[in-house]
């Protein structure tokens, strides 16, 4: 099966299609997860940052069609977040300070900031 057909669907599994997309981006997803550690948060949810970059991880943005039961979105669809932010994003810390849509927007903006960092550092292709 040719690459174009594989990305668009065909007989490839979601994991196989994701692998092809990762090859296009030119990055190892495990490397981005490691790169997040020790970095300043890119998500900005007032009052929830723990201020400790050593707890930073990639907080994946869940979007219909890009994730599902048993698999996360691509690591380029994630923001650098401390565990304080990550807990709010994933719903482990409940808040009435912000609506669901406001939290989604702050997370999405963090994804954009993270992508810009990766691009400037040459970790992903433009």
PyMOL CGO cylinders between C-alpha atoms (Angstrom):
from pymol import cmd
from pymol.cgo import CYLINDER

trace = [
    CYLINDER, 0.00, 0.00, 0.00, 1.42, 3.41, -0.86, 0.3, 1, 1, 1, 1, 1, 1,
    CYLINDER, 1.42, 3.41, -0.86, 2.08, 6.05, 1.79, 0.3, 1, 1, 1, 1, 1, 1,
    CYLINDER, 2.08, 6.05, 1.79, -0.63, 8.50, 0.67, 0.3, 1, 1, 1, 1, 1, 1,
    CYLINDER, -0.63, 8.50, 0.67, -3.35, 5.85, 0.86, 0.3, 1, 1, 1, 1, 1, 1,
    CYLINDER, -3.35, 5.85, 0.86, -2.04, 4.64, 4.24, 0.3, 1, 1, 1, 1, 1, 1,
    CYLINDER, -2.04, 4.64, 4.24, -2.28, 8.10, 5.82, 0.3, 1, 1, 1, 1, 1, 1,
    CYLINDER, -2.28, 8.10, 5.82, -5.80, 8.58, 4.48, 0.3, 1, 1, 1, 1, 1, 1,
    CYLINDER, -5.80, 8.58, 4.48, -7.05, 5.29, 5.86, 0.3, 1, 1, 1, 1, 1, 1,
    CYLINDER, -7.05, 5.29, 5.86, -6.95, 1.99, 3.99, 0.3, 1, 1, 1, 1, 1, 1,
    CYLINDER, -6.95, 1.99, 3.99, -6.02, -1.13, 5.90, 0.3, 1, 1, 1, 1, 1, 1,
    CYLINDER, -6.02, -1.13, 5.90, -3.50, 0.52, 8.23, 0.3, 1, 1, 1, 1, 1, 1,
    CYLINDER, -3.50, 0.52, 8.23, -4.26, 0.71, 11.92, 0.3, 1, 1, 1, 1, 1, 1,
    CYLINDER, -4.26, 0.71, 11.92, -4.50, 4.07, 13.68, 0.3, 1, 1, 1, 1, 1, 1,
    CYLINDER, -4.50, 4.07, 13.68, -1.07, 3.41, 15.23, 0.3, 1, 1, 1, 1, 1, 1,
    CYLINDER, -1.07, 3.41, 15.23, 0.46, 2.74, 11.81, 0.3, 1, 1, 1, 1, 1, 1,
    CYLINDER, 0.46, 2.74, 11.81, -1.06, 5.91, 10.36, 0.3, 1, 1, 1, 1, 1, 1,
    CYLINDER, -1.06, 5.91, 10.36, 0.23, 7.88, 13.36, 0.3, 1, 1, 1, 1, 1, 1,
    CYLINDER, 0.23, 7.88, 13.36, 3.70, 6.45, 12.78, 0.3, 1, 1, 1, 1, 1, 1,
    CYLINDER, 3.70, 6.45, 12.78, 3.64, 7.74, 9.20, 0.3, 1, 1, 1, 1, 1, 1,
    CYLINDER, 3.64, 7.74, 9.20, 2.57, 11.19, 10.38, 0.3, 1, 1, 1, 1, 1, 1,
    CYLINDER, 2.57, 11.19, 10.38, 5.40, 11.19, 12.92, 0.3, 1, 1, 1, 1, 1, 1,
    CYLINDER, 5.40, 11.19, 12.92, 7.87, 10.41, 10.13, 0.3, 1, 1, 1, 1, 1, 1,
    CYLINDER, 7.87, 10.41, 10.13, 6.57, 13.45, 8.21, 0.3, 1, 1, 1, 1, 1, 1,
    CYLINDER, 6.57, 13.45, 8.21, 7.04, 15.67, 11.25, 0.3, 1, 1, 1, 1, 1, 1,
    CYLINDER, 7.04, 15.67, 11.25, 10.56, 14.29, 11.64, 0.3, 1, 1, 1, 1, 1, 1,
    CYLINDER, 10.56, 14.29, 11.64, 10.66, 13.64, 15.36, 0.3, 1, 1, 1, 1, 1, 1,
    CYLINDER, 10.66, 13.64, 15.36, 10.63, 10.74, 17.76, 0.3, 1, 1, 1, 1, 1, 1,
    CYLINDER, 10.63, 10.74, 17.76, 7.63, 11.08, 20.05, 0.3, 1, 1, 1, 1, 1, 1,
    CYLINDER, 7.63, 11.08, 20.05, 9.52, 9.62, 23.01, 0.3, 1, 1, 1, 1, 1, 1,
    CYLINDER, 9.52, 9.62, 23.01, 12.04, 12.44, 22.61, 0.3, 1, 1, 1, 1, 1, 1,
    CYLINDER, 12.04, 12.44, 22.61, 9.36, 15.14, 22.96, 0.3, 1, 1, 1, 1, 1, 1,
    CYLINDER, 9.36, 15.14, 22.96, 8.14, 13.55, 26.17, 0.3, 1, 1, 1, 1, 1, 1,
    CYLINDER, 8.14, 13.55, 26.17, 11.69, 13.63, 27.53, 0.3, 1, 1, 1, 1, 1, 1,
    CYLINDER, 11.69, 13.63, 27.53, 12.18, 17.18, 26.26, 0.3, 1, 1, 1, 1, 1, 1,
    CYLINDER, 12.18, 17.18, 26.26, 9.21, 18.41, 28.30, 0.3, 1, 1, 1, 1, 1, 1,
    CYLINDER, 9.21, 18.41, 28.30, 10.85, 17.47, 31.61, 0.3, 1, 1, 1, 1, 1, 1,
    CYLINDER, 10.85, 17.47, 31.61, 12.46, 20.42, 33.38, 0.3, 1, 1, 1, 1, 1, 1,
    CYLINDER, 12.46, 20.42, 33.38, 10.82, 23.06, 31.19, 0.3, 1, 1, 1, 1, 1, 1,
    CYLINDER, 10.82, 23.06, 31.19, 8.65, 26.02, 32.09, 0.3, 1, 1, 1, 1, 1, 1,
    CYLINDER, 8.65, 26.02, 32.09, 4.92, 25.46, 31.55, 0.3, 1, 1, 1, 1, 1, 1,
    CYLINDER, 4.92, 25.46, 31.55, 3.34, 26.67, 28.33, 0.3, 1, 1, 1, 1, 1, 1,
    CYLINDER, 3.34, 26.67, 28.33, -0.19, 26.29, 29.67, 0.3, 1, 1, 1, 1, 1, 1,
    CYLINDER, -0.19, 26.29, 29.67, -1.37, 29.32, 31.59, 0.3, 1, 1, 1, 1, 1, 1,
    CYLINDER, -1.37, 29.32, 31.59, -4.19, 28.61, 34.03, 0.3, 1, 1, 1, 1, 1, 1,
    CYLINDER, -4.19, 28.61, 34.03, -4.02, 31.34, 36.69, 0.3, 1, 1, 1, 1, 1, 1,
    CYLINDER, -4.02, 31.34, 36.69, -3.57, 29.98, 40.19, 0.3, 1, 1, 1, 1, 1, 1,
    CYLINDER, -3.57, 29.98, 40.19, -2.74, 26.36, 39.32, 0.3, 1, 1, 1, 1, 1, 1,
    CYLINDER, -2.74, 26.36, 39.32, 0.96, 26.30, 38.39, 0.3, 1, 1, 1, 1, 1, 1,
    CYLINDER, 0.96, 26.30, 38.39, 3.09, 24.58, 41.02, 0.3, 1, 1, 1, 1, 1, 1,
    CYLINDER, 3.09, 24.58, 41.02, 6.20, 26.51, 39.88, 0.3, 1, 1, 1, 1, 1, 1,
    CYLINDER, 6.20, 26.51, 39.88, 8.31, 23.36, 39.63, 0.3, 1, 1, 1, 1, 1, 1,
    CYLINDER, 8.31, 23.36, 39.63, 9.61, 22.63, 36.09, 0.3, 1, 1, 1, 1, 1, 1,
    CYLINDER, 9.61, 22.63, 36.09, 10.87, 19.23, 37.28, 0.3, 1, 1, 1, 1, 1, 1,
    CYLINDER, 10.87, 19.23, 37.28, 7.23, 18.06, 37.28, 0.3, 1, 1, 1, 1, 1, 1,
    CYLINDER, 7.23, 18.06, 37.28, 6.64, 19.18, 33.68, 0.3, 1, 1, 1, 1, 1, 1,
    CYLINDER, 6.64, 19.18, 33.68, 5.28, 16.60, 31.25, 0.3, 1, 1, 1, 1, 1, 1,
    CYLINDER, 5.28, 16.60, 31.25, 3.40, 16.66, 27.96, 0.3, 1, 1, 1, 1, 1, 1,
    CYLINDER, 3.40, 16.66, 27.96, -0.32, 17.20, 28.56, 0.3, 1, 1, 1, 1, 1, 1,
    CYLINDER, -0.32, 17.20, 28.56, -2.07, 15.79, 25.50, 0.3, 1, 1, 1, 1, 1, 1,
    CYLINDER, -2.07, 15.79, 25.50, -4.93, 17.76, 23.98, 0.3, 1, 1, 1, 1, 1, 1,
    CYLINDER, -4.93, 17.76, 23.98, -7.86, 15.41, 23.40, 0.3, 1, 1, 1, 1, 1, 1,
    CYLINDER, -7.86, 15.41, 23.40, -9.61, 16.10, 20.13, 0.3, 1, 1, 1, 1, 1, 1,
    CYLINDER, -9.61, 16.10, 20.13, -12.18, 13.92, 18.38, 0.3, 1, 1, 1, 1, 1, 1,
    CYLINDER, -12.18, 13.92, 18.38, -10.60, 11.95, 15.57, 0.3, 1, 1, 1, 1, 1, 1,
    CYLINDER, -10.60, 11.95, 15.57, -7.08, 12.13, 16.98, 0.3, 1, 1, 1, 1, 1, 1,
    CYLINDER, -7.08, 12.13, 16.98, -7.39, 9.93, 20.05, 0.3, 1, 1, 1, 1, 1, 1,
    CYLINDER, -7.39, 9.93, 20.05, -9.58, 7.31, 21.58, 0.3, 1, 1, 1, 1, 1, 1,
    CYLINDER, -9.58, 7.31, 21.58, -9.78, 4.39, 23.93, 0.3, 1, 1, 1, 1, 1, 1,
    CYLINDER, -9.78, 4.39, 23.93, -6.33, 3.01, 24.52, 0.3, 1, 1, 1, 1, 1, 1,
    CYLINDER, -6.33, 3.01, 24.52, -4.29, 5.60, 22.65, 0.3, 1, 1, 1, 1, 1, 1,
    CYLINDER, -4.29, 5.60, 22.65, -3.25, 9.20, 23.15, 0.3, 1, 1, 1, 1, 1, 1,
    CYLINDER, -3.25, 9.20, 23.15, -3.02, 11.92, 20.55, 0.3, 1, 1, 1, 1, 1, 1,
    CYLINDER, -3.02, 11.92, 20.55, 0.27, 12.52, 18.77, 0.3, 1, 1, 1, 1, 1, 1,
    CYLINDER, 0.27, 12.52, 18.77, 2.91, 14.12, 21.03, 0.3, 1, 1, 1, 1, 1, 1,
    CYLINDER, 2.91, 14.12, 21.03, 2.92, 17.20, 18.80, 0.3, 1, 1, 1, 1, 1, 1,
    CYLINDER, 2.92, 17.20, 18.80, -0.66, 17.68, 20.03, 0.3, 1, 1, 1, 1, 1, 1,
    CYLINDER, -0.66, 17.68, 20.03, 0.41, 18.36, 23.61, 0.3, 1, 1, 1, 1, 1, 1,
    CYLINDER, 0.41, 18.36, 23.61, 1.50, 21.22, 25.84, 0.3, 1, 1, 1, 1, 1, 1,
    CYLINDER, 1.50, 21.22, 25.84, 4.30, 21.38, 28.38, 0.3, 1, 1, 1, 1, 1, 1,
    CYLINDER, 4.30, 21.38, 28.38, 2.54, 21.43, 31.74, 0.3, 1, 1, 1, 1, 1, 1,
    CYLINDER, 2.54, 21.43, 31.74, 3.56, 21.06, 35.38, 0.3, 1, 1, 1, 1, 1, 1,
    CYLINDER, 3.56, 21.06, 35.38, 1.63, 18.48, 37.37, 0.3, 1, 1, 1, 1, 1, 1,
    CYLINDER, 1.63, 18.48, 37.37, -0.58, 21.26, 38.79, 0.3, 1, 1, 1, 1, 1, 1,
    CYLINDER, -0.58, 21.26, 38.79, -1.78, 22.25, 35.33, 0.3, 1, 1, 1, 1, 1, 1,
    CYLINDER, -1.78, 22.25, 35.33, -1.90, 18.65, 34.13, 0.3, 1, 1, 1, 1, 1, 1,
    CYLINDER, -1.90, 18.65, 34.13, -4.18, 17.69, 37.03, 0.3, 1, 1, 1, 1, 1, 1,
    CYLINDER, -4.18, 17.69, 37.03, -6.61, 20.50, 36.13, 0.3, 1, 1, 1, 1, 1, 1,
    CYLINDER, -6.61, 20.50, 36.13, -6.47, 19.65, 32.41, 0.3, 1, 1, 1, 1, 1, 1,
    CYLINDER, -6.47, 19.65, 32.41, -7.16, 15.95, 33.02, 0.3, 1, 1, 1, 1, 1, 1,
    CYLINDER, -7.16, 15.95, 33.02, -9.86, 16.64, 35.64, 0.3, 1, 1, 1, 1, 1, 1,
    CYLINDER, -9.86, 16.64, 35.64, -8.03, 15.22, 38.66, 0.3, 1, 1, 1, 1, 1, 1,
    CYLINDER, -8.03, 15.22, 38.66, -8.22, 18.69, 40.26, 0.3, 1, 1, 1, 1, 1, 1,
    CYLINDER, -8.22, 18.69, 40.26, -11.72, 20.10, 40.08, 0.3, 1, 1, 1, 1, 1, 1,
    CYLINDER, -11.72, 20.10, 40.08, -12.22, 23.83, 39.60, 0.3, 1, 1, 1, 1, 1, 1,
    CYLINDER, -12.22, 23.83, 39.60, -15.13, 26.21, 39.35, 0.3, 1, 1, 1, 1, 1, 1,
    CYLINDER, -15.13, 26.21, 39.35, -12.76, 29.09, 38.57, 0.3, 1, 1, 1, 1, 1, 1,
    CYLINDER, -12.76, 29.09, 38.57, -12.96, 28.44, 34.83, 0.3, 1, 1, 1, 1, 1, 1,
    CYLINDER, -12.96, 28.44, 34.83, -15.45, 26.86, 32.45, 0.3, 1, 1, 1, 1, 1, 1,
    CYLINDER, -15.45, 26.86, 32.45, -14.62, 23.71, 30.52, 0.3, 1, 1, 1, 1, 1, 1,
    CYLINDER, -14.62, 23.71, 30.52, -14.28, 25.79, 27.34, 0.3, 1, 1, 1, 1, 1, 1,
    CYLINDER, -14.28, 25.79, 27.34, -11.92, 28.26, 29.02, 0.3, 1, 1, 1, 1, 1, 1,
    CYLINDER, -11.92, 28.26, 29.02, -9.71, 25.40, 30.23, 0.3, 1, 1, 1, 1, 1, 1,
    CYLINDER, -9.71, 25.40, 30.23, -9.70, 23.87, 26.73, 0.3, 1, 1, 1, 1, 1, 1,
    CYLINDER, -9.70, 23.87, 26.73, -8.67, 27.22, 25.24, 0.3, 1, 1, 1, 1, 1, 1,
    CYLINDER, -8.67, 27.22, 25.24, -5.83, 27.69, 27.74, 0.3, 1, 1, 1, 1, 1, 1,
    CYLINDER, -5.83, 27.69, 27.74, -4.64, 24.16, 27.00, 0.3, 1, 1, 1, 1, 1, 1,
    CYLINDER, -4.64, 24.16, 27.00, -4.87, 24.68, 23.22, 0.3, 1, 1, 1, 1, 1, 1,
    CYLINDER, -4.87, 24.68, 23.22, -2.89, 27.91, 23.49, 0.3, 1, 1, 1, 1, 1, 1,
    CYLINDER, -2.89, 27.91, 23.49, -0.27, 25.97, 25.46, 0.3, 1, 1, 1, 1, 1, 1,
    CYLINDER, -0.27, 25.97, 25.46, -0.08, 23.44, 22.62, 0.3, 1, 1, 1, 1, 1, 1,
    CYLINDER, -0.08, 23.44, 22.62, 0.61, 26.29, 20.18, 0.3, 1, 1, 1, 1, 1, 1,
    CYLINDER, 0.61, 26.29, 20.18, 3.33, 27.72, 22.43, 0.3, 1, 1, 1, 1, 1, 1,
    CYLINDER, 3.33, 27.72, 22.43, 4.88, 24.27, 22.78, 0.3, 1, 1, 1, 1, 1, 1,
    CYLINDER, 4.88, 24.27, 22.78, 4.88, 23.71, 19.01, 0.3, 1, 1, 1, 1, 1, 1,
    CYLINDER, 4.88, 23.71, 19.01, 6.69, 27.01, 18.57, 0.3, 1, 1, 1, 1, 1, 1,
    CYLINDER, 6.69, 27.01, 18.57, 9.36, 25.95, 21.08, 0.3, 1, 1, 1, 1, 1, 1,
    CYLINDER, 9.36, 25.95, 21.08, 9.85, 22.59, 19.34, 0.3, 1, 1, 1, 1, 1, 1,
    CYLINDER, 9.85, 22.59, 19.34, 10.02, 24.32, 15.94, 0.3, 1, 1, 1, 1, 1, 1,
    CYLINDER, 10.02, 24.32, 15.94, 12.57, 26.94, 17.08, 0.3, 1, 1, 1, 1, 1, 1,
    CYLINDER, 12.57, 26.94, 17.08, 14.74, 24.21, 18.62, 0.3, 1, 1, 1, 1, 1, 1,
    CYLINDER, 14.74, 24.21, 18.62, 14.56, 22.10, 15.47, 0.3, 1, 1, 1, 1, 1, 1,
    CYLINDER, 14.56, 22.10, 15.47, 12.76, 19.24, 17.19, 0.3, 1, 1, 1, 1, 1, 1,
    CYLINDER, 12.76, 19.24, 17.19, 9.98, 19.35, 14.61, 0.3, 1, 1, 1, 1, 1, 1,
    CYLINDER, 9.98, 19.35, 14.61, 9.93, 20.54, 11.02, 0.3, 1, 1, 1, 1, 1, 1,
    CYLINDER, 9.93, 20.54, 11.02, 8.08, 23.69, 10.00, 0.3, 1, 1, 1, 1, 1, 1,
]
cmd.load_cgo(trace, "trace")
